[in-house]
Every structure is written in structure tokens, then in C-alpha cells.
């Protein structure tokens, strides 16, 4: 099967870089107890109708969050209570990201916090506040050369996304190579007998997209030239070299899943193109959906690549800051448009390194805090974003992400821990709870709803992740980092409709060393992981290559291609080992191409021709008091079983959150 990873393919990411319970009451407590404020919070106010020259009072508010930040810095050294910045309803279009740092004085002081929140947060009068990195696009007119298209002048705009009527538009796309005839990969690109590429207008904007198994990446075209009997497509460098290195061989490269971004491609309703043929005088082209009137449509093009960042220093983390009731929206991410493109696996991509080595980087968070402690995100929304939504990394500990909604982002939802290119770090005691993450990976599909790369004492509890193209919750590093992860808990989450597009992932996907014993290893408890029978290989609770020291306890898993299992890689001391399964409910589905073992789960065998590659036998698995659900209609049987139904009822955001999150 194509999904069986050879030793070369499975170690690809590694080489490119060189991978107890919790009560409801505990979920409501802060990560670190703070002293109670001796005085009521100090209040500042910001409003779209305010003036930055005003004092920031309720009746004379500031106009911008940046001006409120200046006021916070002036007051922080003398804090005797929390300092609350109230943003009145409306959209705040940032001219630059809001950058917070310990060195500049943005942290709370004396056990008090700085809080940026929507005015009226937590009350029925809470106002809607959007922190936007976008630009309104107006002046639309019918395109005189292309029937049905509308055109708008946008100056020097650079973006990879467009939103019309609060809905993501799609770039002009052709499925496959977009023309008949074969592609032959060469050292510099392709040759083909087709003449169609010669007709592409502005071929330098075109991107080829490659998708197979758990991989998806893209590479741009440098130019198209005509020969006597063939057409030559020259690809961007260094992207083409990196793409060949990452994906290997020619099979994937010669069968692209799609080709994007040319005005020569036939339009579909809601598709667009940015014409950059005249520097400084770019024009947007858009093919409206039925009923859209471009003279009145609300059109936003993201401009900024990040919205809010926070940074500390070694030993001096940024700390004690909160964000409540805000919407973070309309940001792009331009790295895939660079000559190095987006040769990618998971939410990682390659860039040139020293000599023949390449660097492995991670798609960044649009809101990102690095070397930060006791940062809280409560009741916010992250949407219409061009990268990952939220990142907590580089020695960030005791942070809380609770009760947020993340949807319609180009890559993943929440990223945390030791992220490439880093190889070490301490990220401890973070809590990700009661969030609803859905319809992420809208553009870069090899993304996860939550990715805990390498942390300690992390709690991922009562979240819901659904309708995602790849994995729901991923716990483990991209590289083989050992001795970092311990005492992590994945509890009472609701995960379904994962792997809608890519395979070789799962609902809850683990890899790597999770501890040094069961006492300090990972606990996967009380999760409901269901209804994702897509493709030829995905696993409800997936213990993949080198997973070690994991307890899988009292979960409900059914209607996946495989309920449990994984690829135990014998080569390189990377087997799956020391996993215990206790009191779970599952239908124990196994795909037809995997032979059943004498114990539960889908465990692909070693490659008979090259047994030192591919998968092998897992070691030291134990199974205790697990309940088998019938493969036909397991959900009905679970609903009739008291203990199984209780897992379903308890999983996902707690009842007090569901209405606030807007969940059906």
C-alpha cells in the first residue's frame, strides 16, 4: 500500500531537520493561583469613534489598541489591581501587529493581570469586537476582457486569501495538471507534449499542489517555454529541489492534485486571482457567487501576517496577560509565495539550510506567544486566518486557552510546545480546555486541530474537534525528541469527522516517547472519537511510530477505518511499546489489507521484501476490561450501554460552555 512508509520516507522529517484524572472543579481554576486584587480593576477604554489624544476613559476613549498598550506600559509598574482594557464594539483594523514584550513592560505586575477584553465581557451586553489585519476592498467594476469577472485596483497589495461577504473565496484552480498528456519531471521542472501551459497568462503566479497520504505541499512555476515538440515548465528554486528532496521519486511530482492561480483557468463561482503583472498597480479579479452584487459586497483582503505577538526573554517570560471575548480575524501568510514555496508535511515545511542540509520550520501562529507564562485566552474567536490560529512555544508554561472557537483558518488550530526548528525547551502546565475547533486546514490540509509537539504536564480536556482534513488532536514531536514529554493528559474530548481529505492520521494521534514509565507517561481518558471512516487508513486512537508509555483508558472509539493501532517501526529503535488499554469501548475495526492479530487493533505488518523497513510488531501491549461494540451500528449499541453512553455525554465542552460557543 502507498501509505506504508519505507524507512527512507518515514524518517524523512527527521532527516530534513538534521520526533490520573482531572475534576471539573480543576478545569475552572487558574493555572497558577494569583493573589486577590486589593482594589477594583483599573479600567481603560478603546472605541472606533475615540481619539488617541483622549485619556482612555469611558466617555473619552482611545481609538486604537496600540494607544491603550502605551497607557498600560505607563501604569504597569504601579499596578495595585488588575488593569482592564475594554474595547467597545466594532472592527479595529491594525496597521501593524500588536507586539507585546516583557522588555517593553507589557506584563502584569505584583500578581495582577493586564486584560484586553470586549466591553461587557461575560454579560448579556457584551459587544462584538474584531481585531483585524485586513483591508476593505471597494471600487469594483465589471472586467471588460473576461465575461462575468469583476475587477478592483488594490495598489501594491500582497495576499493569499480573499473574503467576500464573510466567506472565504477560492483561488482559480484546475484539478490535476490541468491539461491532457503526461508530465515528466526533470532536474529543473517538467517537460510535456501539451501546449496548454503556453497559454497560461502570468505563469509565474501558478502553483502546483501535491497530495499523497499524509503529505501535501506546493511549488510555484518560474516560467514556461516552447520547444519544437514539447513544452518546458521551469519550477521555482529552491522550491523544486526541496520538493524533490522531501517527496522523493517522480510518482507524486508527476501527478499533481491541482494547479492553482492563473487567470487562464476556467472560473468557478466564488473564485479569485490577484494580478501582479504591474508592480505597485495590482488588481483583484473575482467571479461572484450567484446573488452577489459586487457594488455592495463586503470584501476583505488580509494584509498582516500576524495580529498579536508576545515575547519574553530567557528567565524573564512575558506574563500575566489575558484576552477575553475578542475575534481575531483577517490575516494572511506569505511564505508559500516565496521562491522556496511550501514543500510540506504536517504543519511543517522546508527551507534551505547550511550546505546540503535543509531546515524544518513550522507554520506559525497568527496569534503567537513565545517565552510566556500565565497568558489566558478566554471566550475568543479565531477565524479567516492564513496560518495557524494560536501558538504557545519557546518555553511557555502555565497558560490557559479556554472556551474559544477556532474555524476557517488556513492551517492548524492550536500549536504548542517545542516546535521546529527548536529541538529542546520546557513548556509545562498549559491547559487547553472547552474549545471548539472545526473546519481548520482550509488551505494547507496536513494540519491538526490541536498539536502538542513536546510538552510536560499539559492538559487537553473537554475540547471538540470536528470536520478537519487531517488529524484531530496530535501529541508528539515532528522529530524524534526524547526525554521531553511527560505527564500529559488528553481527557474527555469529542473528536469526529477527521481525515476528511488526508490519510495516515487519526482522531487522537500519538507519536514519540511520552514519558519514562506509566507513572509519568501520557493518559488518554474519557474521549469520544467517532464517525470518520474516510480513505484507506485512519485510526481513532493512533499510537504511531515510536509511541512509548501511554495509558488508553475508558474511551469510546468507533466508525474509523481502524479503532486503535499504528505502525511500529522496528528499525532505528522506534517501535510502539508500553501501551495499556483499559475499560475502553470500541468496534475494533481493521481495514481489509491489515491481517488481524491475536490481540485487538490494526497493526500493519513488516514489508516482506525489506523487513528492516515499514512496520513491525508492537511490544508490551496490555488489554484489560475493554468492551467490543458490533461493527454494524456501533453507535446504537453504545447509546444503549450506560457506561459507553456516559463517555459520549461527558466528552466535549462542558454544558455551561456549549451555548456560548455557538454549538448546535
Secondary structure, 3 states (H helix, E strand, C coil): CCCCCCHHHHCHHHHHHCCCCCCHHHHCCCCCCCCCCCCCCEEEEECCCCCCCCCCCCCCCECCHHHHHHHHHHHHCCCCCCEEEEECCEEEECCCCEEEECCCCCCCCCCCCEEEEECCCCCCCCCCEEEECEEECCCCEECCCCCCEEEEEEECCCCCCCEECCEECEECEEECCCCCCCEEECCCEEEECCCHHHHCCCHHHCEEEEEECCEEEEEEEEEEEECCCCEEEEECCCHHHHHHHHHCCCCCCCCCCEEECCCCCCCCCCEEEEECCCCCCEEEEEECCCCCCCCCCCEEEECCCCCEEEECECCECEEEEEEECEEEEEECCCHHHCCCCECEECCEEEEECCCCCEEEEECCEEEEEECEEEEEEECCEEEEECCEEEEEECCCECCEEECCEEEEECCCCEEEECCCCCCCCCCECCEEECCEEECCCCCCCCCCCEEECCCECCEEECCEEECCCCCCEEECCCCCCCCCCECCEEECCEEECCCCCCCCEEEEEECCECCCCCCCCEEEECCEEEEECCCCCEEEEEECCCCEEEEEECCEEEEECEEEECCEECHHHECCEEEEEECCEECCCCCCCCCCCCCCCECCCECCCCCCCECECCEEEEEECCEECCCCCHHHHHHHCHHHHHHHHHCCCCHHHHHHHCCC
